[in-house]
Amino acid sequence: MIPVVIGGTQYIRDFSGYGRNGTPSGFAGTDVEYEDYSWGQCINIANPKYVSYGAILDYTFENFSFELIFNATSIANSPNLVYKGPWQARGYYIQIWSTGYIQLVTNQAGVAQQTQTTAGLFTAGQWYHVIVARDGATARIYKNGAETTYGMVGVHLNPDSAAANSLALGMNDLINDPLSGRVIRLRSWNRCLSAAEVRERYQLSGRGI
């Protein structure tokens, strides 16, 4: 999460090579919003701050994976981590609930499918490496390199296209359920990462790579 200034405007740099730089919303552009940690440089955000990546990653029929390294100051409001919804309409989202579980939700008109980890696996004030992956009809959620246990397992359908919707880090489309805390990494793949790849990414992250 490294800032870059292009044409006098500050963005969060995209290292993928595709130039999908994030647009900070509500940021003051000050040093306190960017901090160094052993796992890398993070953004430090609280309501109303979030990052918009524009109309990208319109995953519908294909598998996909998301990687996040984050530390939530509070989860009492069930904050959104990654959002390209809305619920029971289009797209998908990843959310951490106040009871300590993370869920992946896939959306179609009037319906949604949810897979949730066991409650109590995530608490405020702790750093986590999380990978959430869609594997066909199955969602897999990994915490610190290992697959979690589940409190709910959904049979996931293809999300309806949300091509016109922005992908957001730390907020939803109604500017609700904001994330307060620190985020070091957000990455995505248009495939399901294997368990071995997840473990490797966790090990690499732990070394600050």
C-alpha positions in Angstrom: 0.0 0.0 0.0 2.4 2.6 -1.3 1.2 6.1 -2.4 2.2 7.6 -5.8 1.4 11.0 -7.2 0.3 11.2 -10.8 -0.6 14.6 -12.3 -0.8 16.1 -8.8 -3.3 13.4 -7.6 -2.4 10.8 -5.0 -3.1 7.2 -5.7 -2.4 3.8 -4.1 0.1 2.2 -6.5 -0.8 -1.0 -8.3 2.1 -3.3 -8.7 0.4 -5.8 -11.0 1.6 -4.0 -14.2 -2.0 -3.2 -15.3 -2.0 0.3 -13.9 -5.1 -0.2 -11.8 -4.0 2.4 -9.2 -6.4 2.8 -6.2 -8.0 6.2 -5.5 -8.0 7.1 -1.8 -11.3 8.6 -0.7 -11.4 10.8 2.4 -7.6 10.8 2.7 -5.9 13.9 3.9 -2.7 12.8 2.1 -0.6 13.0 5.3 2.1 10.7 6.6 0.0 9.3 9.4 -2.1 7.5 6.8 0.9 5.4 5.7 2.9 3.3 8.2 5.8 0.9 8.0 5.5 -2.7 9.4 7.6 -5.8 9.2 5.2 -7.2 6.5 5.4 -4.0 4.4 4.0 -0.5 4.3 0.3 -0.2 5.2 -2.5 2.3 5.0 -4.0 3.4 8.3 -7.7 4.2 7.7 -10.9 5.0 9.6 -14.3 6.2 8.5 -14.8 7.9 6.0 -11.5 6.7 4.4 -11.5 3.9 1.9 -9.9 3.0 -1.5 -11.7 2.7 -4.8 -10.2 0.8 -7.6 -12.8 1.6 -10.3 -14.8 -0.8 -12.4 -12.4 -3.8 -12.4 -12.4 -7.5 -11.5 -15.9 -8.3 -12.7 -15.6 -11.9 -11.8 -18.7 -13.9 -12.9 -18.2 -17.4 -14.2 -14.5 -17.8 -13.4 -12.8 -18.8 -10.2 -11.0 -16.0 -8.3 -8.9 -15.4 -5.2 -8.2 -12.4 -3.0 -5.3 -12.0 -0.6 -5.3 -9.4 2.3 -3.0 -8.6 5.1 -4.9 -6.5 7.7 -5.4 -5.5 11.3 -8.8 -4.2 12.2 -9.0 -1.7 15.0 -12.6 -2.8 15.6 -15.0 -5.3 14.1 -18.1 -4.2 16.1 -19.7 -2.8 12.9 -19.0 -5.9 10.7 -16.7 -4.0 8.3 -16.3 -4.7 4.6 -12.9 -5.8 3.5 -13.4 -6.1 -0.3 -16.7 -5.0 -1.9 -18.1 -5.3 -5.4 -21.8 -5.8 -4.7 -24.5 -5.0 -3.9 -26.1 -7.7 -1.8 -28.7 -9.9 -3.6 -28.1 -7.9 -6.8 -24.6 -8.2 -8.4 -21.0 -9.1 -7.8 -19.4 -10.4 -4.6 -17.9 -9.2 -1.3 -15.7 -10.2 1.6 -16.7 -9.1 5.1 -15.6 -9.6 8.7 -18.4 -9.8 11.2 -18.6 -8.6 14.7 -18.7 -12.2 16.0 -15.3 -12.9 14.5 -16.0 -14.7 11.2 -15.1 -13.8 7.7 -17.5 -14.5 4.9 -17.5 -14.5 1.1 -20.9 -13.6 -0.5 -21.8 -14.1 -4.2 -24.8 -12.2 -5.5 -27.5 -12.6 -8.1 -30.8 -10.8 -8.5 -32.8 -11.5 -5.4 -30.5 -14.2 -4.0 -27.0 -14.6 -2.5 -24.8 -17.4 -1.3 -22.6 -17.2 1.8 -19.7 -19.1 3.1 -18.6 -18.2 6.6 -15.7 -19.3 8.8 -16.4 -20.4 12.3 -17.1 -17.5 14.6 -14.4 -16.2 16.9 -11.5 -16.9 14.5 -10.8 -13.2 14.0 -10.5 -10.5 16.6 -9.8 -6.8 16.6 -6.2 -5.6 17.1 -4.5 -8.6 15.5 -2.6 -9.0 12.2 -4.0 -11.6 9.8 -3.0 -13.0 6.4 -6.2 -14.0 4.7 -6.9 -15.6 1.4 -10.5 -16.1 0.2 -11.0 -18.1 -3.0 -13.8 -19.3 -5.1 -13.4 -22.8 -6.4 -16.5 -23.4 -8.5 -19.5 -23.8 -6.2 -17.2 -23.9 -3.2 -15.5 -21.0 -1.3 -12.3 -21.6 0.6 -11.0 -19.3 3.3 -7.5 -19.4 4.7 -6.2 -17.7 7.8 -2.4 -17.4 8.2 -1.7 -20.1 5.6 -4.2 -22.7 6.7 -7.8 -23.4 5.7 -10.2 -22.4 8.4 -13.2 -24.3 9.8 -16.6 -23.2 8.7 -19.8 -22.2 10.3 -21.7 -22.0 7.1 -21.0 -23.4 3.7 -22.8 -22.0 0.7 -23.2 -23.5 -2.8 -22.0 -20.6 -4.8 -23.5 -19.6 -8.2 -21.9 -17.3 -10.7 -22.1 -13.7 -9.5 -24.2 -11.5 -11.8 -22.1 -9.0 -13.6 -21.2 -5.9 -11.6 -19.1 -4.5 -14.4 -20.1 -0.8 -13.8 -19.5 -1.1 -10.0 -16.2 0.0 -8.4 -14.2 -2.4 -6.4 -13.7 -0.9 -3.0 -11.3 -1.7 -0.1 -12.8 -0.9 3.3 -16.3 0.2 2.4 -19.5 -0.9 0.6 -21.4 0.9 -2.2 -23.7 2.7 0.2 -20.7 4.1 2.1 -21.6 1.8 5.1 -19.8 -0.7 7.3 -16.4 1.0 7.0 -13.2 -0.7 8.0 -11.1 1.0 10.6 -7.5 -0.4 10.8 -4.5 -1.1 8.8 -4.1 -2.9 5.4 -0.8 -3.9 4.0 -1.7 -5.9 1.0 -4.6 -6.5 -1.4 -4.1 -8.8 -4.4 -6.4 -10.8 -6.6 -6.1 -13.7 -9.1 -8.6 -14.9 -11.7 -8.2 -18.5 -10.5 -8.4 -20.4 -7.2 -5.1 -20.6 -5.5 -4.1 -24.0 -4.2 -3.5 -24.8 -0.6 0.2 -25.1 -1.3 0.3 -21.6 -2.9 -1.6 -20.1 0.0 0.9 -21.5 2.5 3.8 -20.3 0.4 2.3 -16.8 0.2 1.9 -16.7 3.9 5.5 -17.8 4.5 6.8 -15.2 2.1 4.6 -12.5 3.7 6.0 -13.4 7.1 9.5 -12.6 5.9 8.3 -9.2 4.7 8.6 -10.0 1.0 
